[in-house]
Amino acid sequence: MNGAQALFKALTDAGVTTCFANPGTSEMQLVYEIGLTANVRPILCLQEDVVTGAADGYARMKGSPAVTLLHVGSGFANGIAMLHNAGRANTPVINVVGANASYHQPNYPEHELINGRVIDLARVVSHWTREARSASDLGELGVEATVLAKTGKICTIVAPTNFHWEDATPPPIPPAASHRPMASPDAIGHAAKMLVNGKKTGLVLGNLALRGDPLEIAGRIAAKTNAALLSETFPSFSLARGEGRPIVEIIPYYLEAGLEFLKDFEQLIFVGALYPVATFAYRNKPTLKSAPRCALFTMASADQDLLAALQLLAKATGLGYCRDHASDTSGDHGSNRRINGRNNRPNALCANARQCSPSRRSCHQWSENIRCDRRCTLP
């Protein structure tokens, strides 16, 4: 087994199989090994920003890591813009960047950066970056990268050419899936108290809280507590919309519009979202879109388990939550789960289910945040 084989075995053993690539001479051994295996799905892209942008979109939709294969520092630099977007969204992406052979780098061939190394360039848009020190190291780094990427991290492996073809030991067995850290119970308790203190409150969602079960639970919380359901200005992962889903208002981009939109809010609770800062600073203008008197509180960050945090907040506000929610942590498939044409999640969306007519078994009630157009099963 050589280093390239060890790397791809580490990735595919962890279920990471799709590789968006724009390779060059220093990646030819990697390309050759991809061609010998049916376990890796290669997708050739004609420019590096397309590589990283496609990997970002694929990983967001699938909810699992994509791999990029890029050619030395300059090729990686061409893909930085889309990696910046992916990093801000906590998208799971693993970059493999070829580099000159370790013994050739001191000769300063034309691909070497004039004042640094590829790993220095990679750090600015990666949560985790490593350069392989041996062929066997490639497999070990592949295992480590897959574990971290699955928690929403950008991971970059710099792979000197000679380690692709040199002999390597098989990679370690991938560990069990890593889980995102839980939000603090104190933070959840504090947010629950804020929701019932009578002040005008916004529940600001971001990242994975804007889709699937986290969004539905947040909608139920907002409906019960009369909080406004808000979204970060640019949904950092994806925003699920359509019939039967909670209505989410997006905080406006322009500073003046954002200030007007948030002027009456006395407190904002953030779940997977950052504070509503202005994109740019303006002379004699505030840098936050919220009012100076508005209390800002982060209940859970995008790095944490947002589904679990919202489930616990629902329980703390007296809602409880459906068992089905535990089965869908990142996707949007739970919104359409039906059996025999009927909604199999009683009262999952409608805060006014008890007001439904028993004879019609149908609810078209409006709440401040939720419209339910599906059948509701009365308790």
Buried (B, 14 or more C-beta within 10 A) or exposed (E): BBBBBBBBBBBBBBEBBBBBBBBBEBBBBBBEBBEEEEEBEBBEBEEBBBBBBBBBBBBBEEBBBBBBBBBBBBBBBBBBBBBBBBBBBBBBBBBBBBBBBBEBBEEEEEBBBEEEBBBEBBEEBBBBBBBBEBBBBBBBBBBBBBBBBBBBBBBBBBBBBBBBBBEBBEBEEBEEEEEBEBBEEEBBBBBBEBBBEEEEBBBBBBBBBBBBBBBBBBBBBBBBBBBBBBBBBBBBBBBBEEEBBBBBEBBBEEBEEBBEBBEEBBBBBBBBBBBBBBEEEEEEEBEBBBBEEBBBBBBBBBBBBBBBBBBBBBEBBEBEBBEBBEEBBBBBEBBEBEEEEEBEBBBBBBBBBEEBEEEEEEBEBEBEBBBBEBBBBEE
